[in-house]
């Protein structure tokens, strides 16, 4: 309801460019009295809108459980310690292990090969 009231008050304000044409008619109230009233009403409604938005987002997050971050990935449960990382025999790491795997799977013929699905 606050949003609808805010939209209505904003549309009632005098438009400088005359885009909607609502503010171009005169005679409702004096221009100063209308500007002050509508400006203050807009400010109070905006504060109410922000306050209710923050309150509702806080209430919605009360029962939410923490999720894994997309940057860090899933975390290990606290009851289980993380296991040691496997060490490759060559000591070079993952890239050297992959390179050794390619050399073992390389075909004997010297020509170009067609990729095969596995």
BELZIGI-V722459 format. One line per field, one symbol per residue. ss: DSSP state (H for helix, E for strand, L for the rest). phi: phi as a letter, one per 20 degrees, with the letter a starting at -180 (. if undefined). psi: psi as a letter, one per 30 degrees, with the letter a starting at -180 (. if undefined). A space follows every 50 residues. Layout:
ss=???
phi=???
psi=???
This chain:
ss=LHHHHHHHHHHHLLLLLLLLLLLLLLLLLLHHHHHHHHHHHHHHHHHHHH HHHHHHHHHHLLLLLLLLELLLELLLLLLLLLLLLLLLLLLLLHHHHHHH HHHHHLLLLLLLLLLLLL
phi=.fffffffffffffefemfemfffedofbfffffffffffffffffffff ffffffffffefefefdfffeenfeffffdffffffdfffmeofffffff ffffeffffeefdefded
psi=eeeeeeeeeefflkkefhefgeffklfelleeeeeeeeeeeeeeeeeeee eeeeeeeeefgegkkklkkfefaklklffklkllkkklefgfaeeeeeee eeeefklflflkkkkkl.
